Amino acid sequence: MIKNYIVSGGYRVGGHLMLGIIESTGHYAVHTHDTNYIIGTDDTTTALLVIDRRDRFSAIMSNAVVWHTSQSSDYNNVNIEPFTITPGRFKLLYNLHCDLYKRYDYTRPYGIVEHFYYEDFVDNHNHVYDRLNLKKIKDLYPHWQPAPYNYKTLIQNQSELHELYIELTKSSESTNEQIN
């Protein structure tokens, strides 16, 4: 029987929301970006929930806004002036995001390992409850709130960065094909 949940994944993929969803079932959960995080012995009573976004570009861009504003889950709702992201900074954020998912050790003795995509549960919490066979017993913790900032209105060179993203993704896929 699962007693503990590790909610883990890249930045800006809904980890805080997933934490709230799990906690609303009365289970213990921890949110981390540390792929080696351990709760006690991490035996068969622990579940690893790996969170990602199908739209990784949006996750990376949202993270760029976090780096610029220094606000990731508590927002002061100040007016943020539009800004640009250098290609070098974008590549760094891209690599940080993608490399994290390569570091999970799936040989650890978890009770279950499940992969979730933000797009599937952001507006449908039942997706999580149903997949994990959990029942909501209380409201989500009150600290979770969606970001009031949108990269589409803040980052001025997003189309240039999207082209770079496509380039990096193709290059990464090509490298993976060569390795396999």
C-alpha positions as CSV (number, residue, x, y, z in Angstrom):
1,M,0.0,0.0,0.0
2,I,1.3,3.4,-1.0
3,K,1.8,5.8,2.0
4,N,4.2,8.4,0.6
5,Y,4.4,10.3,-2.7
6,I,7.4,12.0,-4.2
7,V,6.2,14.6,-6.8
8,S,9.2,15.4,-9.0
9,G,9.9,16.9,-12.3
10,G,11.3,19.9,-14.1
11,Y,10.4,23.5,-13.3
12,R,7.0,24.9,-14.2
13,V,5.4,21.6,-14.9
14,G,2.7,21.7,-12.1
15,G,4.6,20.1,-9.2
16,H,2.9,22.4,-6.6
17,L,-0.5,21.6,-8.0
18,M,0.2,17.9,-8.0
19,L,1.4,18.1,-4.4
20,G,-1.9,19.8,-3.5
21,I,-3.9,17.1,-5.3
22,I,-2.1,14.3,-3.5
23,E,-2.3,16.1,-0.1
24,S,-6.1,16.5,-0.7
25,T,-6.4,12.7,-0.4
26,G,-4.8,12.8,3.1
27,H,-1.5,11.2,1.9
28,Y,2.0,12.5,2.7
29,A,3.7,14.0,-0.3
30,V,6.8,16.0,-1.0
31,H,7.6,18.1,-4.0
32,T,11.2,18.2,-5.2
33,H,13.3,18.8,-8.3
34,D,15.9,16.4,-6.8
35,T,15.8,13.2,-8.9
36,N,17.6,11.4,-6.0
37,Y,15.2,12.5,-3.2
38,I,14.5,9.8,-0.7
39,I,11.7,9.5,1.9
40,G,12.9,7.1,4.5
41,T,13.8,3.9,2.7
42,D,11.7,4.5,-0.4
43,D,10.4,1.0,-0.3
44,T,7.2,-0.3,-1.8
45,T,5.2,2.1,0.3
46,T,6.5,5.1,-1.7
47,A,5.3,6.3,-5.1
48,L,7.4,8.4,-7.5
49,L,5.3,10.7,-9.6
50,V,7.3,12.2,-12.4
51,I,5.7,15.4,-13.8
52,D,6.4,16.9,-17.2
53,R,4.7,19.0,-19.8
54,R,3.9,17.9,-23.3
55,D,4.6,21.5,-24.2
56,R,8.1,21.8,-22.9
57,F,8.6,25.1,-24.6
58,S,6.0,26.6,-22.4
59,A,7.6,25.1,-19.3
60,I,11.0,26.5,-20.3
61,M,9.5,30.0,-21.1
62,S,7.6,30.0,-17.9
63,N,10.8,29.2,-16.1
64,A,12.5,32.1,-17.9
65,V,9.8,34.4,-16.4
66,V,10.6,33.0,-13.0
67,W,14.3,33.7,-13.4
68,H,13.4,37.2,-14.5
69,T,10.9,38.0,-11.7
70,S,12.2,35.8,-8.9
71,Q,8.6,34.6,-8.4
72,S,7.7,31.0,-8.8
73,S,4.8,30.2,-6.5
74,D,4.2,33.4,-4.4
75,Y,3.3,36.3,-6.6
76,N,3.3,40.0,-5.8
77,N,1.4,40.9,-9.0
78,V,3.6,43.9,-9.8
79,N,3.7,45.1,-13.4
80,I,6.5,43.3,-15.2
81,E,7.9,45.1,-18.3
82,P,8.4,43.0,-21.4
83,F,11.9,41.6,-21.8
84,T,14.1,39.4,-24.0
85,I,15.9,36.2,-23.3
86,T,19.3,35.6,-24.8
87,P,19.7,32.4,-26.9
88,G,22.5,31.3,-24.5
89,R,20.1,31.7,-21.5
90,F,17.4,29.8,-23.3
91,K,19.8,27.0,-24.2
92,L,20.8,26.8,-20.5
93,L,17.1,26.5,-19.4
94,Y,16.4,24.0,-22.2
95,N,19.3,21.8,-21.1
96,L,18.5,22.0,-17.4
97,H,14.9,20.9,-18.2
98,C,15.7,18.1,-20.5
99,D,18.7,16.8,-18.6
100,L,16.7,16.4,-15.4
101,Y,14.6,13.7,-16.9
102,K,17.6,11.6,-17.7
103,R,18.7,11.4,-14.1
104,Y,15.9,9.4,-12.5
105,D,16.9,6.0,-11.1
106,Y,13.9,3.8,-11.9
107,T,15.7,0.8,-10.4
108,R,14.9,2.1,-6.9
109,P,12.3,-0.1,-5.1
110,Y,9.3,2.3,-5.5
111,G,5.9,0.9,-5.0
112,I,4.8,2.6,-8.2
113,V,6.3,5.0,-10.7
114,E,3.8,7.1,-12.7
115,H,4.4,9.8,-15.3
116,F,2.0,12.6,-15.5
117,Y,1.6,15.5,-17.9
118,Y,0.6,18.9,-16.7
119,E,-1.9,19.3,-19.5
120,D,-3.8,16.2,-18.3
121,F,-4.4,17.3,-14.7
122,V,-4.2,21.1,-14.6
123,D,-8.0,21.4,-15.3
124,N,-9.0,17.9,-14.4
125,H,-7.7,16.8,-11.0
126,N,-9.8,13.6,-11.3
127,H,-7.2,12.4,-13.8
128,V,-4.8,12.0,-10.9
129,Y,-7.3,10.6,-8.5
130,D,-8.5,8.1,-11.0
131,R,-5.0,7.0,-12.2
132,L,-3.8,6.6,-8.6
133,N,-7.0,5.2,-7.3
134,L,-7.2,7.9,-4.6
135,K,-10.2,9.8,-3.2
136,K,-10.3,13.5,-2.4
137,I,-11.1,14.1,1.2
138,K,-10.3,17.8,1.6
139,D,-9.7,20.9,-0.5
140,L,-6.4,21.6,-2.2
141,Y,-4.1,23.5,0.1
142,P,-4.7,27.2,-0.3
143,H,-1.2,28.2,-1.3
144,W,-1.4,27.0,-4.9
145,Q,-2.3,29.6,-7.4
146,P,-1.7,29.8,-11.1
147,A,1.0,32.3,-12.2
148,P,-0.5,35.7,-13.0
149,Y,2.2,36.3,-15.6
150,N,2.2,34.9,-19.1
151,Y,5.4,34.5,-21.1
152,K,3.5,35.2,-24.3
153,T,2.9,38.8,-23.2
154,L,6.3,39.3,-21.5
155,I,9.0,37.7,-23.6
156,Q,9.5,39.8,-26.7
157,N,11.7,37.4,-28.7
158,Q,9.6,34.2,-28.1
159,S,9.2,33.4,-31.8
160,E,13.0,33.5,-32.2
161,L,13.3,31.3,-29.1
162,H,10.7,28.9,-30.4
163,E,12.8,28.4,-33.6
164,L,15.8,27.7,-31.4
165,Y,13.7,25.2,-29.3
166,I,12.8,23.3,-32.5
167,E,16.4,23.3,-33.6
168,L,17.5,22.0,-30.1
169,T,14.8,19.4,-30.0
170,K,15.7,18.1,-33.5
171,S,19.4,18.0,-32.6
172,S,18.6,16.1,-29.4
173,E,16.4,13.6,-31.2
174,S,19.1,13.1,-33.8
175,T,21.7,12.4,-31.1
176,N,19.4,10.0,-29.3
177,E,18.8,8.1,-32.6
178,Q,22.6,7.8,-33.1
179,I,23.1,6.4,-29.6
180,N,20.3,3.8,-30.0
